[in-house]
């Protein structure tokens, strides 16, 4: 539930698996993403974040610390009726960017 980047996954495993390469971690995450086992979030940061929760939900991203948090799904299906006949959405990803209260105070 912590939405790690490939580097975060690599750093958490590297101590116990000395022969592990970053490329192996990255390629494994991409394989899991390409085969529908995890989601990849475009956080507009240097690196993509990965999400193992496949159920529909939205995300909150703090602009200060970069933490990604799950948020209940926001239903906009009624707003999509204007697209009928011209466009068929495959995926809707809602991301809300702002500041966590603790980050704003600092």
Secondary structure, 3 states (H helix, E strand, C coil): CCCCCHHHHHHHHHCCCCCCCHHHHHHHHHHHHHCCCCEEECCCCCCCEEECCCCCEEEEEECCCCCEEEEECCCCHHHHHHHCCCCCCCCCCCEEEECCHHHHHC
